[in-house]
């Protein structure tokens, strides 16, 4: 099985609430809101880059090729959890409702199987275009009231830790640990290998969500 393309939401969204970031930083006025919102978006992008796969809720369309001779019992979708499979097209032919009802879906893992033949059902070779609804809903404000969404709290917390670090760093190198005074002593840096610019504690929180299924 080869996933050839994945199309879905592309707009950047913050993965944590501004109010939570301000509380962490003990900021009570609105003078820094524009900057804090920008840092939340930056931290969210860093978190998503580190995770390495799309996780935000939306309408997704995935093109998958099943090769001849491939004994495929399950199709693994790229975005999960899956809330609904809207349509499936196979080699240009759209599946009817009866065919869609033969699907077995492991929503949390994003696995599609042919429920009508649970032991022997195989996906026929060819090109599939699958449209589905999947992903986590980030926390947001609805009519001024916080909505926690479905995004795991550890992802939001990693974004808050990263945004706080960016705010505190200001114009300084965020990896700078210490520097000399009047040329006395030496300068040293905190360097975390492989974190993609995230603080190590934030990267640790996101580790479980990287790449494949969890």
N, C-alpha and C positions, 0 to 999 in steps of 0.2 A: 504494500500500500504506500502510495506517495501523495502527500498533500501538496498540491501545486500552487494554490493561492488562498489567501484568507483576507476577506474584506469586511470591515466593521467600523465602529466608532473611532475617530481619529482626534477629536477635540480633547485638549488637555483639561483634566479636572483635578481639583485638590482631593487628596485621599484622607484628609483630616480637617477638622473644623477650625476656623480662625479663632473662635472663642476659646477653644482648648489650648491653642498655641499661646494666646495672650495670657491665659491663666498660668501656664508653665513658666512664662517669662515675667510674670507679675506686672503686666502692663494693663492699666485701667482706663487709659484714654484712647482716642481714635486716631491720633496723629500719625501713627506708624502703620495703619491698616493697609495702605497700598503696598508698602514694602513687605509686610508680613504675608499678604496674599501672594505676592510674587515669589517669596521664598517657599511658601507652601507648594506652589506649582513646580518650582525647581526641585524641591525635595521629593515630590510625588513622581516626577520624571526619573529622578535617580533611582527611586525604589522600583519603578516598573522596569527600568533598564537592567537592574540587578536581578529581578525575578526572571526576566528573559522570556516572557510570554504574555499575551493579552489576558487581562483578568476583569476588565470593567464591563458591566452589564450593557447589553445592546443587541441589536440585530446583526447577526454574523452570517456571511455566506462563504462556504468553504468548497473548494474544488479538489476532489480526490480521485486518483487513478488507481484502479485495482488491475494488476497485471495478469495476463493469461497464465493459468497453472498455479496461481496463488490461492491457497486454501485459507481464505480469510473468514473467520467466524464473527469478528467484531471490528467495527470501524471506530477508531479513536479520534474524537473531535478535539480541536486545539484549544477551545475555550470551554470552561466548566466552572461552576455547576451549570447544567443545562435545564432550563425551565420549560422549553417547548421546541419541538421540531416542526417547523412550518411547512416545508416542502422538500421533496427529493426528486431530482431529475437524473435519469440514467441514459446516457448516450442520446440526449436530446428528447427523451420521452418523460413527461411528468408523471410521477406516481399518482394514482387515485387515492381516495380516502381509505378504501379497503386495504390497499397495500401499506399505507402509513400505519394502520391499526395493527399490522403484523409486527411492528417494531418492538423490540425490548430496549429499554433505556435505563442505564445506570447513570442517573442524573449527576451525582456527585463526582463520578470519574469521567463523565463524558463518553461513555461507551454505548455504541449502537449495535444491536444484534437482531437477527431475524427470529422473532418470538414464535412464529408458526412452526419452526423446526429447531427447537432449542439445542438439540444434540448434533444435528447434521446440517443445519442451515448455513449456507455459505453465500457470501456476496459475490455475485457474478462479476466477471471481469468487465472493464469498461470505465467510462468517465462519469463520476457522480458529482452533481452540484447540490449541496445540502444547505438549506437556509434554516437557521435556528436562533432561538433566543437563549443567551447564556451570559454568565459572568456575575460578579458581585456588584451590589449597589453601594457606592461610597456614602459616608455620612453627609447630610445636607441640612439646610434650613428650609422648612416648608411653612410659609406664612409666619416666619419668625420663630417657629418652634423647631428645636433640633430633632432630626430624624437619624437614628443610629445606622440605618441601612443594613446591609448584609455583609459588608466587608469585614474580614477578621480583624479584631481589635489590635492584634499584634502588628498588622500592616500599618494601620493608622498611627500606632505608637512609634513605629520606626520612622514614619514621616515626620512626626512631631519632634523626635530626637534630632533628626537631620536638619529640620528647619531651625530649631533652637541653636544648633551648632553654627549654622550659616549666619544667623542673626548675631550671635556672640562674636563670631570671627570678624565681622565688619570688613574693614579694608585689609585686615591682616591675612596672611597665608593661613588657611584653616589647619594646615599640618604643622604650623610653627609651634613648638613646645616652649622654647626659651631662646633668648638671644643675649648677647653680651652687652654690658653697660660701658660706654666710653671706650670701646675696643678691648675691654678686659674680659677674658673668658671666651667661651665658644658658643656658637649657635647650633641648636639641635632641632630635629623635626620628629613628629609622630607620623610614621608612615605605616598604613595598613594595606598590605598587599592584597589585591583582588577584591576590594570592596566597592570599586566603581565610584569613589568619591564619598561614600557613606562613612559615618563614624562606625567603628567596629561593632559597637553595641546594637546599632540599627541593622547592620548586615547580619548579625547573629539572629535577630528577630525574623528576618526575611528568609533565612536559609531554607526553612521547610517548604517554601513556596516556589523555589527556583526550578526552572525548566519543566520537568515532567509532573506527573500526577502525585497528589499527596493524600 
